Amino acid sequence: MAALGAAFSLFAGTAAAVPAQAFTPEQEASPEKTGADNKLDEAKFKAMIRQKLQLPEQKNPVPVVMANQEALLHDADTPAYGPEKAKVAVIEFLDYQCLYCYKMTWEIEKVMKTNPEVRFVFKAWTIYAGKWPSSEQAAQRGLAVWKAKGEQAYMTYHNRLFNTMHMNGELTTEDIDNAAMAGGFVANSIPDNSAALSRNDALAKQLGLIGAPALIIMPVTGATPDNITVLEGGETAEEIQLAIRKAEQTSQ
């Protein structure tokens, strides 16, 4: 497992409708979608990785979040979805070949449906690129779709990729092409967004994250150590919702 975004306002877009559902009715019925079912497994997995790599126990990441609010909230190279004047942001570090990120998508979709006032930010963190090239290929294309076509197109792309259920090296170039075309993006060449991905990786390292997915829920303005929540370990929609409410109640 590999170790482990200019001046553009996160809120340059306008509020949009909730994106098309990410999964089919058959997939909705799948027991694999439940974050609660996987929280313990993921937590154990990350603990095992820390032990194997002889990493120290994770320190409190909140002070680092406070010091990096601009990078987390206002990055031109970070796809985001939600209203222009959102008070709260949910920031996810993810890899398109990560099984736990696929499972987290079910939980994020539920939260998006019930929180149209929240901004959702998606930071591609290609932790599996050294093992599976499709990890970086998917991240690169996603940034290209975001920059060329905007938030709705990106969400279509994002959801289509996870809809394939092709995780752990199974994602193909055809999957990536089809997802991009579904978002209205067709191009003979793809801009190189490696610098943006490197910044995401560096930020994740600063935060002390050990793996994806990782979530940061915080107010867009008025953030304090008391209203920021960092979640790792297969969180459920209910836990994310509680963090959103905490940020809403204490934001300015």
Secondary structure, 3 states (H helix, E strand, C coil): CCCCCCCCCCCCCCCCCCCCCCCCHHHHCCHHHCHHHHHHHHHHHHHHHHHHCCCCCCCCCHHHHHHCHHHHHCCCCCCEECCCCCCEEEEEEECCCCHHHHHHHHHHHHHHHHCCCCEEEEEECCCCCCCCCHHHHHHHHHHHHHHHHCHHHHHHHHHHHHHCCCCCCCCCHHHHHHHHHHCCCCCCCCCCCHHHHHHHHHHHHHHCCCCCCEEEEEECCCCCCCCCEEEECCCCHHHHHHHHHHHHHHCC
